[in-house]
Amino acid sequence: MKNFYFLLLMMALILSACSPEGEQTTSAESESTLGVLQHGFDLSEATKEKFEEGLLLLHNFEYDDALTAFEAATALDSTEVMTHWGEAMCNYKALWRLQNTEKGREILARLGDTEEARLASIKDPIKKDMWKIVEIMYGEGEFKERNKRIAGLLSVLHQKNPQHQEIAAFYALSLIWATEEYGDGSPDLRQAASIADKVIKMNPLHPGALHYKIHALDGPTSAKDAHSAADAYAKVAADAAHALHMPSHIYLALGEWDGVVNSNRASYDASVARMKAKDLKDGARGYHSLAWLHYALLQQGRYKEAQQILDDMIGFVPNDPTKGARGYLLGMQNRQLVESGPDATQTKLITDVKTDDIGILSQSNRSFLRAQIAFRNKKAHNIEKEIDWLKGKITVAAQQVEGDGLVMCAAGTSRYAPTDNSIKSANVIMAQMKAMKALLDGKEDVFESQMKKAVALEQDTNFPAGPPKIALPSFEHYGEWLISKGKHEEAIDQFDKALERMPRRSKSLKGKMNALTQLNQKEEAEMVEKELKTILAQAD
């Protein structure tokens, strides 16, 4: 018992030592399961509790609940500028390419009619600096330019206040928003992770620092450097459904399928509990987590469990067909067919999902779903219809994108707006459908030329940061055909390309093992087989 109290005392001393000079840790430290703040803002007494709740939720990307908390804080004392700041922050979701400009500007106007008047009304220098962030968010200029200006401002503020955890955390996030190279291990993202690390050293329980480090290192090349953050985050913010999901970004990038299953099952269950507690519609379900769970189960060969989740999804979506729900449904149906192959037992698929408002990736997924069914039924004409339909959608989407892949004003700021990367992905699927039709037409030379095109295009897309948007990676598609033609070394090259982007993916490992076996490379084949057995230990 003495040892237990000694450990408690030591933990308290450690946390105290982590606090920057002059800052006090919040009361949330002993009670919250959303994380711990050491923000140092001089808040009005009435607003402290609700403001801190909102800030914790904001760092955990629980935007709706964060906004509710900030609004409650504003109602308690409307003279506290930071509660209005919090409300404005909740309406800017740059990582998802979403913002509510009208609402944001309404919030800003509470402090004055002009930026100069608003800033003049704020006497506290730290609060004034933080307010400058939201002035940029809802000011003039293109979305990408505003994100760069936010990062530039926070760089200056971080240099001026190197120990301020909130400035540092939001600086790390702003670098992720503003990067022009959202790729695995890019310099901007490495810098964001480094800044997050500094916050974690000061406060190991800061939810934003852990969260943003995971986003910054989300990819097979960098993920190992965020493994400790992933392991910690779900424990630090166990009451946030998004926090329960986020570690799976790292686990999936490393092919740690048990971790992906466990994280997303917990996250989805938490979303359902919230939905029931708040009496929300089915659209409030954590479909993001459910789709990741479904994909991980497929990787483990747990096709029946995955099938049940898909059946549930098919039942949920018609009740509340939100944009997100429809997009996830299309992806899940495609993956069930791709991964389980002849073992697929799904008899009812929703193939007429509305996609006009959910972007080119969902449109290409709808076409590929229909093309898969047509291919199995040997109906080349139906595949040709999907090719023609998707071609038109790609043409329209391409006209809405600038060369750098960012959304033009006409397209609007939306997570569903087209980018260069999403159009390349759609063209990969287009080439795959043309290849499928060519096989049905008996034109294997056309199949191969289309698959070479698909592989080249996919090689130039971003590494998947989750279940692949291209449900059947073209490397696997082409690799399996190469095996059938006895071109085993070329096939291994394709499977290796797939595994570089998506480590420990079952179909790629199966294909590689098959090719190695055909080449009589027994030792290498046995190594792959051993890895597969580990992954498929719970398979049907």
C-alpha positions as CSV (number, residue, x, y, z in Angstrom):
1,M,0.0,0.0,0.0
2,K,2.9,2.4,0.8
3,N,4.3,1.7,-2.6
4,F,1.0,2.5,-4.2
5,Y,0.8,5.9,-2.5
6,F,4.4,6.6,-3.3
7,L,3.7,5.9,-7.0
8,L,0.8,8.3,-6.9
9,L,2.9,11.0,-5.3
10,M,5.6,10.5,-7.9
11,M,3.1,10.8,-10.8
12,A,1.8,14.1,-9.3
13,L,5.3,15.4,-9.1
14,I,6.1,14.5,-12.7
15,L,3.0,16.2,-14.0
16,S,3.7,19.2,-11.9
17,A,7.3,19.4,-13.3
18,C,5.8,19.1,-16.9
19,S,3.9,22.4,-16.4
20,P,5.5,25.4,-18.0
21,E,6.6,28.1,-15.6
22,G,3.7,30.2,-14.4
23,E,1.0,27.8,-15.7
24,Q,-1.3,25.8,-13.6
25,T,-2.6,22.3,-14.6
26,T,-6.4,22.2,-14.9
27,S,-8.8,20.4,-12.7
28,A,-9.5,18.1,-15.6
29,E,-6.2,16.2,-14.9
30,S,-7.7,14.0,-12.2
31,E,-11.1,13.6,-13.8
32,S,-11.0,13.8,-17.6
33,T,-10.7,10.9,-20.0
34,L,-10.3,13.3,-22.9
35,G,-6.7,14.2,-22.0
36,V,-5.0,16.8,-19.9
37,L,-4.6,20.6,-20.5
38,Q,-1.9,22.9,-19.3
39,H,-3.1,25.8,-21.4
40,G,-2.1,28.8,-19.3
41,F,-5.0,31.0,-20.6
42,D,-6.3,33.6,-18.1
43,L,-10.0,32.7,-18.3
44,S,-13.0,34.2,-16.5
45,E,-13.9,31.9,-13.6
46,A,-17.4,31.1,-14.9
47,T,-16.2,29.8,-18.2
48,K,-13.2,27.6,-17.2
49,E,-14.8,24.3,-16.9
50,K,-16.8,24.4,-20.1
51,F,-14.0,26.1,-22.1
52,E,-11.5,23.4,-21.1
53,E,-14.1,20.7,-22.0
54,G,-14.5,22.3,-25.4
55,L,-10.7,22.6,-26.0
56,L,-10.2,18.9,-25.1
57,L,-12.9,17.9,-27.5
58,L,-11.5,20.2,-30.2
59,H,-8.1,18.6,-30.0
60,N,-9.9,15.2,-30.3
61,F,-11.8,16.3,-33.4
62,E,-15.1,15.9,-31.6
63,Y,-16.2,19.1,-33.3
64,D,-20.0,19.0,-32.6
65,D,-19.6,18.3,-28.9
66,A,-16.7,20.8,-28.7
67,L,-19.0,23.5,-30.2
68,T,-21.7,22.7,-27.7
69,A,-19.2,23.1,-24.8
70,F,-17.9,26.4,-26.1
71,E,-21.4,27.7,-26.7
72,A,-22.3,26.8,-23.1
73,A,-19.1,28.7,-21.9
74,T,-20.1,31.7,-23.9
75,A,-23.6,31.7,-22.4
76,L,-22.0,31.7,-18.9
77,D,-19.8,34.8,-19.7
78,S,-20.0,36.4,-23.1
79,T,-17.1,38.8,-22.2
80,E,-14.6,35.9,-22.3
81,V,-13.0,36.2,-25.7
82,M,-11.6,32.6,-25.7
83,T,-15.1,31.0,-25.7
84,H,-15.9,32.9,-29.0
85,W,-12.5,31.8,-30.3
86,G,-13.4,28.2,-29.5
87,E,-16.7,28.4,-31.3
88,A,-14.9,29.8,-34.4
89,M,-12.3,27.1,-34.3
90,C,-15.0,24.4,-34.3
91,N,-16.3,25.7,-37.7
92,Y,-13.0,25.2,-39.5
93,K,-12.1,21.6,-40.2
94,A,-9.2,22.1,-42.6
95,L,-7.9,18.5,-42.4
96,W,-11.3,17.4,-43.9
97,R,-11.4,20.4,-46.3
98,L,-14.5,21.8,-44.5
99,Q,-15.4,25.2,-43.1
100,N,-18.6,27.1,-42.3
101,T,-17.5,30.5,-43.4
102,E,-20.9,32.2,-42.7
103,K,-21.1,30.9,-39.1
104,G,-17.4,31.7,-38.5
105,R,-17.8,35.3,-39.6
106,E,-21.0,35.7,-37.5
107,I,-18.9,34.6,-34.4
108,L,-16.1,37.1,-35.3
109,A,-18.6,39.9,-35.6
110,R,-19.6,39.6,-32.0
111,L,-16.3,41.4,-31.1
112,G,-16.6,44.2,-33.6
113,D,-17.3,45.1,-37.3
114,T,-13.7,45.0,-38.4
115,E,-10.6,43.0,-37.7
116,E,-8.9,46.2,-36.3
117,A,-11.8,46.8,-33.9
118,R,-11.9,43.2,-32.7
119,L,-8.2,43.0,-32.0
120,A,-8.3,46.4,-30.3
121,S,-10.9,45.1,-27.9
122,I,-8.6,42.2,-26.7
123,K,-6.1,43.4,-24.1
124,D,-4.5,40.1,-23.2
125,P,-1.5,39.6,-25.6
126,I,-1.8,35.8,-25.8
127,K,-5.6,35.9,-26.4
128,K,-5.0,38.6,-29.1
129,D,-2.5,36.4,-30.8
130,M,-4.8,33.4,-30.7
131,W,-7.6,35.5,-32.1
132,K,-5.5,36.4,-35.1
133,I,-5.7,32.7,-36.1
134,V,-9.5,32.9,-36.6
135,E,-9.2,36.2,-38.4
136,I,-7.2,34.5,-41.0
137,M,-9.5,31.5,-41.1
138,Y,-12.5,33.6,-42.0
139,G,-10.7,36.3,-43.9
140,E,-10.2,36.7,-47.6
141,G,-8.1,34.5,-49.9
142,E,-8.0,30.9,-51.2
143,F,-8.4,28.1,-48.7
144,K,-4.8,26.9,-49.2
145,E,-3.4,30.4,-48.9
146,R,-5.2,31.0,-45.6
147,N,-3.8,27.7,-44.2
148,K,-0.3,28.8,-45.1
149,R,-0.8,32.1,-43.4
150,I,-2.1,30.4,-40.3
151,A,1.0,28.2,-40.2
152,G,3.2,31.3,-40.7
153,L,1.5,33.1,-37.9
154,L,1.8,30.2,-35.5
155,S,5.4,29.8,-36.4
156,V,6.1,33.3,-35.2
157,L,3.9,32.8,-32.1
158,H,5.7,29.5,-31.3
159,Q,9.1,31.2,-31.5
160,K,7.8,34.0,-29.2
161,N,6.2,31.5,-26.7
162,P,8.2,28.2,-27.1
163,Q,6.7,26.7,-23.9
164,H,3.1,27.5,-24.6
165,Q,1.5,24.1,-25.3
166,E,-1.6,25.3,-27.1
167,I,0.4,27.5,-29.5
168,A,2.7,24.6,-30.2
169,A,0.0,22.0,-30.7
170,F,-2.0,24.2,-33.1
171,Y,1.2,25.0,-34.9
172,A,1.8,21.3,-35.5
173,L,-1.8,20.9,-36.8
174,S,-1.4,24.0,-39.0
175,L,1.6,22.5,-40.7
176,I,-0.5,19.4,-41.5
177,W,-3.2,21.6,-42.9
178,A,-0.8,23.7,-45.0
179,T,1.6,21.1,-46.4
180,E,1.8,20.9,-50.2
181,E,3.3,17.5,-49.9
182,Y,0.9,15.4,-47.9
183,G,3.0,12.3,-48.4
184,D,4.5,9.7,-46.1
185,G,7.6,11.3,-44.4
186,S,7.4,14.7,-46.1
187,P,9.5,17.5,-44.4
188,D,6.4,19.5,-43.3
189,L,4.9,16.5,-41.7
190,R,8.2,15.5,-40.0
191,Q,8.4,19.1,-38.6
192,A,4.8,18.8,-37.3
193,A,5.7,15.5,-35.5
194,S,8.8,17.1,-34.0
195,I,6.7,20.0,-32.6
196,A,4.1,17.6,-31.2
197,D,7.0,15.7,-29.5
198,K,8.0,18.9,-27.7
199,V,4.5,19.2,-26.3
200,I,4.4,15.5,-25.3
201,K,7.7,16.0,-23.4
202,M,6.1,18.9,-21.5
203,N,2.7,17.2,-21.1
204,P,2.6,13.4,-22.0
205,L,-1.2,13.5,-21.7
206,H,-1.9,16.4,-24.2
207,P,-4.5,14.9,-26.6
208,G,-3.7,17.2,-29.4
209,A,0.0,16.5,-29.5
210,L,-0.6,12.8,-29.5
211,H,-3.3,13.1,-32.1
212,Y,-1.4,15.4,-34.5
213,K,1.7,13.3,-34.3
214,I,-0.3,10.3,-35.5
215,H,-1.7,12.4,-38.4
216,A,1.8,13.7,-39.3
217,L,3.4,10.2,-39.4
218,D,0.4,8.4,-41.1
219,G,2.1,6.1,-43.6
220,P,4.1,2.9,-43.8
221,T,7.5,4.7,-44.0
222,S,6.9,6.9,-40.9
223,A,4.4,5.0,-38.8
224,K,6.8,3.2,-36.6
225,D,8.0,6.5,-35.2
226,A,4.4,7.2,-34.0
227,H,3.7,3.8,-32.5
228,S,4.2,5.0,-28.9
229,A,1.8,7.9,-29.5
230,A,-0.7,5.6,-31.0
231,D,-0.5,3.2,-28.0
232,A,-0.9,6.2,-25.6
233,Y,-3.6,8.2,-27.3
234,A,-6.6,5.9,-26.9
235,K,-5.8,5.6,-23.2
236,V,-5.3,9.4,-22.7
237,A,-8.6,10.3,-24.4
238,A,-10.7,7.2,-23.9
239,D,-14.0,9.1,-23.9
240,A,-13.5,10.4,-27.5
241,A,-14.6,8.0,-30.2
242,H,-12.2,9.6,-32.7
243,A,-9.3,9.2,-30.3
244,L,-10.2,5.5,-29.9
245,H,-10.0,5.2,-33.7
246,M,-6.8,7.3,-34.4
247,P,-4.2,4.7,-33.2
248,S,-5.5,2.4,-36.0
249,H,-4.0,4.8,-38.6
250,I,-0.6,3.7,-37.3
251,Y,-1.5,0.1,-36.9
252,L,-3.0,-0.1,-40.4
253,A,0.1,1.5,-41.9
254,L,2.2,-1.2,-40.3
255,G,-0.3,-4.0,-41.1
256,E,-1.0,-4.7,-37.4
257,W,-4.5,-6.0,-38.0
258,D,-5.4,-6.9,-34.4
259,G,-4.7,-3.3,-33.4
260,V,-6.9,-2.0,-36.3
261,V,-9.8,-4.4,-35.3
262,N,-9.6,-3.5,-31.6
263,S,-9.3,0.3,-32.0
264,N,-12.2,0.6,-34.4
265,R,-14.5,-1.8,-32.6
266,A,-14.0,0.4,-29.5
267,S,-14.4,3.6,-31.5
268,Y,-17.6,2.4,-33.2
269,D,-19.1,1.2,-29.9
270,A,-18.4,4.6,-28.3
271,S,-20.1,6.4,-31.2
272,V,-23.2,4.2,-30.8
273,A,-23.3,4.9,-27.1
274,R,-23.1,8.6,-27.8
275,M,-25.8,8.3,-30.5
276,K,-28.1,6.6,-28.0
277,A,-27.4,8.9,-25.2
278,K,-28.1,12.0,-27.3
279,D,-31.0,10.3,-29.2
280,L,-29.4,10.9,-32.6
281,K,-30.1,9.3,-35.9
282,D,-28.2,6.5,-37.6
283,G,-26.1,9.1,-39.4
284,A,-24.3,9.7,-36.1
285,R,-22.9,6.2,-36.1
286,G,-19.1,6.0,-36.4
287,Y,-19.2,4.8,-40.0
288,H,-15.5,5.7,-40.5
289,S,-14.5,3.3,-37.7
290,L,-17.0,0.7,-38.9
291,A,-15.5,0.8,-42.4
292,W,-11.9,0.4,-41.0
293,L,-13.1,-2.5,-38.8
294,H,-14.7,-4.2,-41.8
295,Y,-11.5,-3.9,-43.8
296,A,-9.3,-5.2,-41.0
297,L,-11.5,-8.3,-40.6
298,L,-11.3,-9.0,-44.3
299,Q,-7.5,-8.8,-44.0
300,Q,-7.7,-11.5,-41.3
301,G,-9.9,-13.7,-43.4
302,R,-12.8,-13.2,-41.0
303,Y,-15.2,-12.9,-43.9
304,K,-18.4,-13.9,-42.0
305,E,-17.9,-11.2,-39.4
306,A,-17.1,-8.7,-42.1
307,Q,-20.2,-9.8,-44.0
308,Q,-22.4,-9.3,-40.9
309,I,-21.0,-5.7,-40.5
310,L,-21.8,-5.1,-44.2
311,D,-25.3,-6.4,-43.8
312,D,-25.8,-4.1,-40.8
313,M,-24.4,-1.2,-42.9
314,I,-26.9,-1.9,-45.7
315,G,-29.6,-1.7,-43.1
316,F,-28.4,1.5,-41.5
317,V,-27.8,3.7,-44.6
318,P,-31.4,3.9,-45.9
319,N,-32.6,5.2,-42.5
320,D,-30.3,8.2,-42.6
321,P,-28.4,8.3,-45.9
322,T,-25.8,11.0,-45.0
323,K,-23.0,11.7,-47.5
324,G,-20.4,9.8,-45.3
325,A,-22.7,6.8,-44.9
326,R,-23.2,6.4,-48.7
327,G,-19.5,6.8,-49.4
328,Y,-18.5,4.2,-46.8
329,L,-21.2,1.8,-48.0
330,L,-19.8,1.8,-51.5
331,G,-16.3,1.2,-50.3
332,M,-17.3,-1.6,-48.0
333,Q,-19.3,-3.4,-50.7
334,N,-16.4,-3.2,-53.1
335,R,-13.9,-4.5,-50.6
336,Q,-16.2,-7.4,-49.6
337,L,-16.3,-8.6,-53.2
338,V,-12.6,-8.0,-53.8
339,E,-11.2,-9.6,-50.6
340,S,-13.6,-12.6,-50.1
341,G,-13.7,-13.5,-53.7
342,P,-15.7,-16.7,-54.4
343,D,-16.5,-16.9,-50.7
344,A,-18.6,-13.8,-50.8
345,T,-22.1,-14.7,-49.6
346,Q,-23.6,-11.3,-50.0
347,T,-26.8,-11.6,-52.1
348,K,-28.2,-8.1,-51.6
349,L,-26.0,-5.2,-52.7
350,I,-27.1,-1.6,-53.1
351,T,-25.7,-0.6,-56.4
352,D,-27.7,2.5,-57.1
353,V,-26.3,4.7,-54.3
354,K,-26.6,8.4,-55.0
355,T,-23.2,9.9,-55.6
356,D,-23.7,13.3,-57.2
357,D,-22.9,15.0,-53.9
358,I,-20.1,12.8,-52.6
359,G,-17.3,13.2,-55.2
360,I,-15.4,11.4,-57.8
361,L,-13.9,8.7,-55.6
362,S,-17.4,7.5,-54.6
363,Q,-18.6,7.8,-58.2
364,S,-15.7,5.6,-59.3
365,N,-16.4,3.1,-56.5
366,R,-20.0,2.8,-57.6
367,S,-18.9,2.1,-61.1
368,F,-16.3,-0.5,-60.0
369,L,-18.9,-2.2,-57.8
370,R,-21.2,-2.6,-60.8
371,A,-18.3,-3.6,-63.0
372,Q,-17.3,-6.4,-60.6
373,I,-20.8,-7.8,-60.7
374,A,-20.9,-7.5,-64.5
375,F,-17.6,-9.2,-64.8
376,R,-18.7,-12.2,-62.7
377,N,-21.8,-12.4,-64.8
378,K,-19.7,-12.1,-68.0
379,K,-21.7,-9.0,-69.2
380,A,-19.1,-6.9,-71.0
381,H,-21.8,-4.5,-72.2
382,N,-22.6,-3.5,-68.6
383,I,-19.0,-2.8,-67.9
384,E,-18.9,-0.6,-71.0
385,K,-21.8,1.4,-69.7
386,E,-20.0,2.0,-66.4
387,I,-16.9,3.1,-68.3
388,D,-18.9,5.7,-70.3
389,W,-20.7,6.9,-67.2
390,L,-17.4,7.3,-65.2
391,K,-15.6,9.0,-68.1
392,G,-18.2,11.8,-68.0
393,K,-17.8,12.2,-64.2
394,I,-14.0,12.4,-64.4
395,T,-14.2,15.0,-67.2
396,V,-16.4,17.2,-65.0
397,A,-14.3,16.7,-61.9
398,A,-11.0,17.5,-63.8
399,Q,-12.4,20.9,-64.8
400,Q,-12.8,21.8,-61.1
401,V,-9.2,21.2,-60.1
402,E,-6.1,23.4,-60.4
403,G,-2.8,21.8,-61.4
404,D,-1.6,21.6,-57.8
405,G,-4.6,19.5,-56.9
406,L,-6.3,22.0,-54.6
407,V,-10.0,22.9,-55.0
408,M,-10.9,26.0,-57.0
409,C,-13.5,28.4,-55.6
410,A,-16.2,27.2,-58.0
411,A,-15.9,23.7,-56.5
412,G,-16.4,24.9,-53.0
413,T,-14.5,23.9,-49.9
414,S,-15.5,20.3,-49.3
415,R,-13.9,17.0,-48.3
416,Y,-15.7,15.6,-51.4
417,A,-14.3,18.2,-53.9
418,P,-12.0,16.7,-56.5
419,T,-8.2,16.8,-56.3
420,D,-5.5,15.6,-58.6
421,N,-5.0,12.6,-56.4
422,S,-8.7,11.6,-56.5
423,I,-8.9,12.0,-60.2
424,K,-5.8,9.8,-60.7
425,S,-7.4,7.2,-58.5
426,A,-10.6,7.3,-60.5
427,N,-8.6,6.9,-63.7
428,V,-6.9,3.8,-62.2
429,I,-10.3,2.3,-61.7
430,M,-11.3,3.4,-65.2
431,A,-8.3,1.5,-66.6
432,Q,-9.1,-1.5,-64.5
433,M,-12.7,-1.6,-65.9
434,K,-11.4,-1.4,-69.4
435,A,-9.1,-4.3,-68.7
436,M,-11.9,-6.3,-67.2
437,K,-14.0,-5.8,-70.4
438,A,-11.0,-6.7,-72.5
439,L,-10.7,-10.0,-70.8
440,L,-14.4,-10.8,-71.4
441,D,-13.8,-9.8,-75.1
442,G,-10.8,-12.1,-75.3
443,K,-8.4,-9.2,-75.9
444,E,-5.5,-10.0,-73.5
445,D,-3.2,-7.5,-75.1
446,V,-5.6,-4.8,-74.3
447,F,-6.0,-6.1,-70.8
448,E,-2.2,-5.8,-70.3
449,S,-1.9,-2.4,-71.7
450,Q,-4.7,-1.1,-69.6
451,M,-3.2,-2.7,-66.4
452,K,0.2,-1.2,-67.1
453,K,-1.6,2.2,-67.4
454,A,-3.4,1.5,-64.1
455,V,-0.2,0.5,-62.3
456,A,1.7,3.6,-63.5
457,L,-1.2,5.9,-62.4
458,E,-1.6,4.3,-59.0
459,Q,2.2,4.4,-58.4
460,D,1.8,8.2,-58.7
461,T,-1.0,8.5,-56.1
462,N,-0.7,9.1,-52.4
463,F,-0.1,6.1,-50.2
464,P,-3.4,5.0,-48.7
465,A,-4.1,6.5,-45.3
466,G,-6.7,3.9,-44.4
467,P,-8.5,1.2,-46.4
468,P,-7.5,1.7,-50.0
469,K,-9.9,3.9,-52.1
470,I,-8.9,1.6,-55.0
471,A,-10.6,-1.5,-53.7
472,L,-8.6,-3.8,-55.9
473,P,-5.1,-2.3,-56.0
474,S,-3.9,-2.5,-59.6
475,F,-0.7,-4.1,-58.6
476,E,-2.6,-7.1,-57.3
477,H,-5.0,-7.1,-60.2
478,Y,-2.0,-7.2,-62.7
479,G,0.1,-9.5,-60.6
480,E,-2.6,-12.2,-60.5
481,W,-2.9,-12.1,-64.3
482,L,0.9,-12.3,-64.6
483,I,0.9,-15.5,-62.5
484,S,-1.7,-17.0,-64.8
485,K,0.7,-16.3,-67.7
486,G,3.6,-17.9,-66.0
487,K,5.4,-14.5,-65.5
488,H,6.2,-15.1,-61.9
489,E,9.1,-12.7,-61.4
490,E,7.1,-9.8,-62.9
491,A,4.2,-10.8,-60.6
492,I,6.4,-10.7,-57.5
493,D,7.5,-7.2,-58.5
494,Q,3.9,-6.1,-58.6
495,F,3.0,-7.6,-55.3
496,D,6.1,-6.0,-53.7
497,K,4.9,-2.6,-55.0
498,A,1.5,-3.2,-53.3
499,L,3.1,-4.3,-50.0
500,E,5.3,-1.2,-50.0
501,R,2.2,1.0,-50.0
502,M,0.0,-1.4,-47.9
503,P,2.2,-3.6,-45.6
504,R,1.0,-7.1,-44.7
505,R,-2.0,-6.9,-47.0
506,S,-3.3,-10.5,-47.3
507,K,-4.1,-10.7,-51.0
508,S,-0.6,-9.3,-51.9
509,L,1.1,-11.8,-49.6
510,K,-1.0,-14.7,-51.0
511,G,-0.1,-13.6,-54.5
512,K,3.6,-13.2,-53.7
513,M,3.7,-16.6,-52.0
514,N,2.1,-18.3,-55.0
515,A,4.6,-16.7,-57.4
516,L,7.5,-17.7,-55.2
517,T,6.2,-21.2,-54.9
518,Q,5.9,-21.5,-58.7
519,L,9.5,-20.3,-59.0
520,N,10.5,-23.0,-56.5
521,Q,11.9,-20.4,-54.1
522,K,10.9,-22.4,-51.1
523,E,12.7,-20.5,-48.4
524,E,11.2,-17.2,-49.4
525,A,7.8,-18.7,-49.9
526,E,7.8,-20.3,-46.5
527,M,8.7,-16.9,-44.9
528,V,5.7,-15.3,-46.6
529,E,3.5,-18.2,-45.6
530,K,4.6,-17.9,-42.0
531,E,3.6,-14.2,-42.0
532,L,0.2,-15.1,-43.6
533,K,-0.5,-17.7,-41.0
534,T,0.0,-15.1,-38.3
535,I,-2.4,-12.7,-40.0
536,L,-5.0,-15.4,-40.7
537,A,-4.9,-17.1,-37.3
538,Q,-8.6,-16.2,-36.8
539,A,-9.7,-16.8,-40.4
540,D,-13.0,-18.6,-41.2
